[in-house]
């Protein structure tokens, strides 16, 4: 499998890949699978009716990874892809997804990825998803990911969702249902600039006793961009839920935070925190006393915040 | 050498009257000296320190550093000329770690080992702190010591400490005295300004300046000024209670 320069740059941005990854993988470029490998414990099969793949992870698979990066380099491409992950009992794996779009043309490029995760009892997944756009064309780079997670008893999933640069328009939807003792941790990092628009919606349903969810979004909206963070946790059992939206606005950026908590059980314990504001003046001054210019100070503060 | 010439600073009050916080202060801080600025709360000490760093701009008067007029220079420019400032209330950051701040402060890609040396010298068990975020999970005393470690890592000619003892416990305070004693030993041709009420800090000073009501009330060698302060309300012995925080 050979990559061209644009593909390599995008793969580096979204998955830290400098070539073919270790373990199982499926690399998709401009709507074609350009490389796929299954391993003894992780089997990747293409879907027949729709575009996408099924990934089956055998029970008790440990310390293995699956990379399924997607790159779009042709202007005007639009695709919807369905990927389903079946994670067997007691497995503990890393899944790296992500999509990079390079659009130098005038037509919009769009990738809508629908990812469904079915975690069996005690399965653990760390899911890393990075989105990135580049290219100087007037055509937009659009990403609309849908992530669904179904966690059985004692399953644990950590999602790291990062979108720092270049995506013009995004509507992200994440839904999850958790059974007894299951645990979901979400760390979202988002930065919008220019006239970008980003909407991120979560609905997490805690169905089982002692299920827990911790959904934290840190975001920066600069220039004329707009973000909406809409996080809802529903507690149907004695459970623990926490959502947090912590945002920095700059220039003429705008952010709407819509936290939602619904407790349907007297022992459900649900919290939310939301804070939006500009960079504190004292933080800038402090870093300037260490010799940084105001602009350098701003960059350090934002890089740290979105880390 | 730092020279303040007829420095004044006033703020507008609600009734649109001007309130003078610093009034016509002239002062010279010589190289190789540790100078403690003391005086009652609300007397203008912290404001004076901020004027030197450029955080506040004087209403009138001039500031010279090594003969150069720095009155109109920004905070960044003054920092680059070799002035450091430890805040009375250390600033917190979400996401930035102790190591990040030490690297920014030192201006180089400090190794973990070197960063640990600075933390150890302020009495912190370095490996426990290097990866900690500079946020509210750290106690006031910890933040304060990390603040001082940053100034140490800059290694500048002029270091200003605004009430380094405020908000820290007795245990940390003893360490702090040792840190300043060490800095005093290695001062060479640099100078240190400490704003403080503490007898033990005043005791390691070469010179003491008493600021009251925005003006220099007295100044001179420690041996000369210290006896005039003992027993006065200006001075606080650490065991009898810490000075109140001053925000002016």
Contacts between the chains, C-beta under 8 A, distances in Angstrom:
chain1	res1	chain2	res2	distance
A	218	B	94	7.6
A	218	B	95	7.6
A	246	B	94	6.9
A	280	B	91	7.6
A	282	B	91	5.0
A	283	B	91	5.5
A	283	B	93	6.1
A	285	B	55	5.8
A	285	B	75	6.2
A	285	B	91	7.8
A	286	B	87	6.6
A	286	B	91	4.0
A	287	B	104	6.4
A	288	B	74	7.3
A	288	B	75	4.1
A	288	B	76	4.7
A	288	B	79	6.6
A	289	B	53	6.0
A	289	B	55	7.5
A	289	B	75	5.7
A	289	B	79	5.4
A	289	B	84	7.1
A	289	B	85	4.6
A	289	B	87	8.0
A	290	B	79	6.3
A	290	B	101	7.6
A	290	B	104	5.0
A	290	B	105	4.7
A	290	B	150	6.8
A	290	B	154	7.0
A	291	B	76	6.4
A	291	B	79	4.2
A	291	B	80	5.3
A	291	B	104	7.8
A	291	B	105	8.0
A	291	B	107	6.1
A	291	B	154	7.7
A	292	B	76	6.5
A	292	B	104	6.5
A	293	B	76	5.2
A	294	B	76	7.3
A	300	B	96	6.9
A	300	B	100	7.4
A	300	B	104	6.4
A	301	B	93	6.6
A	301	B	96	7.1
A	303	B	95	7.8
A	304	B	93	6.0
A	304	B	94	7.1
A	304	B	95	3.5
A	304	B	96	3.7
A	304	B	97	7.6
A	304	B	100	6.3
A	305	B	93	8.0
A	305	B	94	5.5
A	305	B	95	4.4
A	306	B	95	7.1
A	307	B	95	4.9
